[in-house]
Amino acid sequence: MIYLDTHVVAWLYAGLVEKFEPPVRALINENEVGISPIVRLELQYLYEIRRLAHDAAQIVDDLEQRLGLTVRDAPLDAVISRAVAYHWTRDPFDRLIVAQASLEDAVLLTKDRAILANYPRARW
């Protein structure tokens, strides 16, 4: 199981596969892919501020069908308990996405430099 960060989900939905180097594409193709529900919330936020053309439901539904993407479930209190310890970012979405991936000791596929520098299981 690998987790996908929000921008990875948006790029996959848009078909921007050129954004991914071959090792990144291999990780996506060779693993079950999942997201935190927080990614769904961030996608909706980006849609509402007009940074995405489609809403979260449409994006997630499409990737569920095409890639077998799953929205992973974790107790919110456990996710927040981890997230409060992440002082390396002020971005609440990043804190919660990383916290949930860490609960499963999962790889998080991201291009975010702060996450790559601070979450040992982050990959790009």
N, C-alpha and C positions, 0 to 999 in steps of 0.2 A: 504494500500500500504506500503510495506517495500522495502527499497533499500538494495542491496547486495554489499559488498565490493569485490574487485578484487579477493582476495584469496578464498572467499566463492564461487564465480562463478567458479573458476578453480577447486576447490574440488568437487563441484556438477557435473561438466562436467566429471571429472575423476571417479565419482562414489564413492568417499571417504566419504560415509555417516557416517562412524565411527568417523570422525573428529567432528561431531556435537552431542552435548548432546541432550537428549530428548526435553528440552524446546526450543532449537534452531530449531530442526526439526519441532516442532509444529508451530513455527513462520513461517517457510517456507511453510508448508503444509496448514496453515489456512489463509494465506494472499496472495493477489496479490503481485507478486515480480517484481521489476524493477531495472534497473541500469542506472547510468549516462552514457552518451556517452564516458566519460573519462575512464570508466572501459574498454570499448572496445579498446580505444587507449592504455591503460596500458597492456591489454592482448596481443595486437599486438607487443608492445615493448618487452614483456617477451618472445614471440615467436621468435622475431628477434635476441635476445641475447641467444637463445636456452635454456631458462628456462621452456618453454612449448613446447610440441610436435606438437600442432595444432595451427593454426592461429585464430585470433579473430573472423573472420567471421564464421568459422566452429563451434567454441565454442558457440557463441551467437545464431546462427541459430539452433543448436541442443537444447539448453535450451529454446528457444522460442517454439519449437515443444513439448518438453517433459514437461516443467513446466509452459508454458504460460508466460515466461519472456518477459518483455517489456523494450525497450530502451526509457527512459523518456526524454521529450523535455523540455528545459528551456532556456530562453534568455541568451546567453553567457555573455553579459555585467552584468546581474544580478548575475550570478554565480561568476564571477570574482570579482564583488564588494564585495560580502560576503567573498570570499577566501582571499582577501588581508588583512582582519582583523584577520586571523588565524595565529598568530605568534608562536604557539606551535609546529609547524612542518616546516621543510624545504622541505618536499616532495610535489611537485606540484600536483601529482595525488591525494594524500590524501586531500589536501586543496580543490581541485575542487570537489571531490566526496562528501565530507562533506558539502561543500557549497550548492551543488545542493539538497542534501537530506534536508538540513535545510530550503531551500526555500519552500518546501512542508510540513515542520514540520514533516518529516517522520522518522520512525525508520530506522537506518542503522545497518544492521547485519554485525559485524566485530569482529575479534579477536585481532585487532591492539590495543595495550595498550594505545598509545598516543590518539587515537581517543576515546577509551572508557573513558579515563580520562578527555577529553575536550569537547566532544559533548554529551550533556545530553540525547539525544534520541538514542545513540548508545547502542546496546545490544549484549551480547554473552551468 
